[in-house]
Amino acid sequence: MTTLSRECERFQQSVMSADTGAEKPDPTHARMCATCAEFLRRYESFEGKLKAEFDPSDYQPLPLAKNPWESPSPASREESGPSWWDTWLAFLTPPRLAVAMAAVLGVLVLLPVWWRRGPLPGSGAETSYLAEHETAMLAALESGTGTVTWQGRPLEPGSAKGIPLGDPLRIAGEAVLTLPKGVRVTGSDAELRLCRAGVELARGRLEVSVTPTPSPFRVRTPTAEISVLGTMFTVTVANDGTTAVAVASGKVRVAPLTGAEGERALAPGESFVVAGQAGSTPATATPPVPVTSGLPASPPSGASLAPVLSPATPAITATPAFTATPSALTTATAAQVGSPAPAAVASDVVPLEPTTLSSPLDDLNKPSSH
């Protein structure tokens, strides 16, 4: 390898940096040094080829990167159009703003009501009684005197094992449906839907028997929701939505969906009535009416036992109206309790003169002589 002198190194560096204008090469040294002369020839040949192949017009300078944090200028903002915020403010005109505020207010008002009532049966958000039976094997139709119609065609006993959730069932007469987990439903002239939480009853009468279970079985009507954990009860829905619940055994919780009535717990022998849309009578629990000794167990139609059972009305007044004969007392007692007097003793009644009328109370009211 040939070692270059200091003058040769300085000359070759000046040749390579000649384009920058730092130092011009010395042509005298190239004429005296054959090595530097050959280097200059090759460099000029290589530079000529580069200039022949390179066209500066084919290349454009790269644009500078835009700063994302820099706010756009007014000119660029006009070119890019309005921002989403400007568009949203332009959309919220006073009428639209009023509608939006009313919608938000309605949600805020209805949210506590929805939270108190909980999820609807069939929504899937509640503790599902029939969670593992979502679309099939929901019911088995037993033999009965009525007809069950599904999708416009009657069902035969034992053929109702593929009823999807939410499909309406119409019962004409009386029929028995057996649901999973030992739930037995007897429907009479009813229209109902099977849901994941139980049954939705639109109208008619249901007798429900539920075996003890940790998940509640629910019966929902237009005006109430009944939750049970194991019992036997009856639900009747009138055409106006009035719901009547009667418990035969176990315990039942009834939550009215209309009015200000709260949830009620019913024991065996109790009933509960929730008025429909057309009624104004509040829901009340109706315990069995006791039967008084000596009175007929079932009064005739239209008769009322209130005058007899009321303690404020005495059975016999203190003012005697008839003579103190046994037949007359019998007639007076029968007349005051509302029973017709026997015809045989009516002839024995002898009215007293006003001057001779007396009463044991008169002796008690006389002042003492002592």
Secondary structure in CASP SS format (residue, H / E / C, confidence):
PFRMAT SS
TARGET T0000
AUTHOR 0000-0000-0000
METHOD secondary structure of the structure
MODEL  1
M C 1.00
T C 1.00
T C 1.00
L C 1.00
S C 1.00
R H 1.00
E H 1.00
C H 1.00
E H 1.00
R H 1.00
F H 1.00
Q H 1.00
Q H 1.00
S H 1.00
V H 1.00
M H 1.00
S C 1.00
A H 1.00
D H 1.00
T H 1.00
G C 1.00
A C 1.00
E C 1.00
K C 1.00
P C 1.00
D C 1.00
P H 1.00
T H 1.00
H H 1.00
A H 1.00
R H 1.00
M H 1.00
C C 1.00
A H 1.00
T H 1.00
C H 1.00
A H 1.00
E H 1.00
F H 1.00
L H 1.00
R H 1.00
R H 1.00
Y H 1.00
E H 1.00
S H 1.00
F H 1.00
E H 1.00
G H 1.00
K H 1.00
L H 1.00
K H 1.00
A H 1.00
E H 1.00
F C 1.00
D C 1.00
P H 1.00
S H 1.00
D H 1.00
Y C 1.00
Q C 1.00
P C 1.00
L C 1.00
P C 1.00
L C 1.00
A C 1.00
K C 1.00
N C 1.00
P C 1.00
W C 1.00
E C 1.00
S C 1.00
P C 1.00
S C 1.00
P H 1.00
A H 1.00
S H 1.00
R H 1.00
E H 1.00
E H 1.00
S H 1.00
G C 1.00
P C 1.00
S C 1.00
W H 1.00
W H 1.00
D H 1.00
T H 1.00
W H 1.00
L H 1.00
A H 1.00
F H 1.00
L C 1.00
T C 1.00
P H 1.00
P H 1.00
R H 1.00
L H 1.00
A H 1.00
V H 1.00
A H 1.00
M H 1.00
A H 1.00
A H 1.00
V H 1.00
L H 1.00
G H 1.00
V H 1.00
L H 1.00
V H 1.00
L H 1.00
L H 1.00
P H 1.00
V H 1.00
W H 1.00
W H 1.00
R H 1.00
R H 1.00
G C 1.00
P C 1.00
L C 1.00
P C 1.00
G C 1.00
S C 1.00
G C 1.00
A C 1.00
E C 1.00
T C 1.00
S C 1.00
Y C 1.00
L C 1.00
A C 1.00
E C 1.00
H C 1.00
E C 1.00
T C 1.00
A C 1.00
M C 1.00
L C 1.00
A C 1.00
A E 1.00
L E 1.00
E C 1.00
S C 1.00
G C 1.00
T C 1.00
G C 1.00
T E 1.00
V E 1.00
T E 1.00
W E 1.00
Q C 1.00
G C 1.00
R E 1.00
P E 1.00
L C 1.00
E C 1.00
P C 1.00
G C 1.00
S C 1.00
A C 1.00
K C 1.00
G C 1.00
I C 1.00
P C 1.00
L C 1.00
G C 1.00
D C 1.00
P E 1.00
L E 1.00
R E 1.00
I E 1.00
A E 1.00
G E 1.00
E E 1.00
A E 1.00
V E 1.00
L E 1.00
T E 1.00
L E 1.00
P H 1.00
K H 1.00
G H 1.00
V E 1.00
R E 1.00
V E 1.00
T E 1.00
G E 1.00
S E 1.00
D E 1.00
A E 1.00
E E 1.00
L E 1.00
R E 1.00
L E 1.00
C E 1.00
R C 1.00
A C 1.00
G E 1.00
V E 1.00
E E 1.00
L E 1.00
A E 1.00
R E 1.00
G E 1.00
R E 1.00
L E 1.00
E E 1.00
V E 1.00
S E 1.00
V E 1.00
T C 1.00
P C 1.00
T C 1.00
P C 1.00
S C 1.00
P C 1.00
F E 1.00
R E 1.00
V E 1.00
R E 1.00
T C 1.00
P C 1.00
T C 1.00
A E 1.00
E E 1.00
I E 1.00
S E 1.00
V E 1.00
L C 1.00
G C 1.00
T E 1.00
M E 1.00
F E 1.00
T E 1.00
V E 1.00
T E 1.00
V E 1.00
A C 1.00
N C 1.00
D C 1.00
G C 1.00
T C 1.00
T E 1.00
A E 1.00
V E 1.00
A E 1.00
V E 1.00
A E 1.00
S E 1.00
G C 1.00
K C 1.00
V E 1.00
R E 1.00
V E 1.00
A E 1.00
P E 1.00
L C 1.00
T C 1.00
G C 1.00
A C 1.00
E C 1.00
G C 1.00
E C 1.00
R E 1.00
A E 1.00
L E 1.00
A C 1.00
P C 1.00
G C 1.00
E C 1.00
S E 1.00
F E 1.00
V E 1.00
V E 1.00
A C 1.00
G C 1.00
Q C 1.00
A C 1.00
G C 1.00
S C 1.00
T C 1.00
P C 1.00
A C 1.00
T E 1.00
A E 1.00
T C 1.00
P C 1.00
P C 1.00
V C 1.00
P C 1.00
V C 1.00
T C 1.00
S C 1.00
G C 1.00
L C 1.00
P C 1.00
A C 1.00
S C 1.00
P C 1.00
P C 1.00
S C 1.00
G C 1.00
A C 1.00
S C 1.00
L C 1.00
A H 1.00
P H 1.00
V H 1.00
L H 1.00
S C 1.00
P C 1.00
A C 1.00
T C 1.00
P C 1.00
A C 1.00
I C 1.00
T C 1.00
A C 1.00
T C 1.00
P C 1.00
A C 1.00
F C 1.00
T C 1.00
A C 1.00
T C 1.00
P H 1.00
S H 1.00
A H 1.00
L H 1.00
T H 1.00
T H 1.00
A H 1.00
T H 1.00
A H 1.00
A H 1.00
Q H 1.00
V C 1.00
G C 1.00
S C 1.00
P C 1.00
A C 1.00
P C 1.00
A H 1.00
A H 1.00
V H 1.00
A H 1.00
S C 1.00
D C 1.00
V C 1.00
V C 1.00
P C 1.00
L C 1.00
E C 1.00
P H 1.00
T H 1.00
T H 1.00
L C 1.00
S C 1.00
S C 1.00
P H 1.00
L H 1.00
D H 1.00
D H 1.00
L H 1.00
N H 1.00
K C 1.00
P C 1.00
S C 1.00
S C 1.00
H C 1.00
END
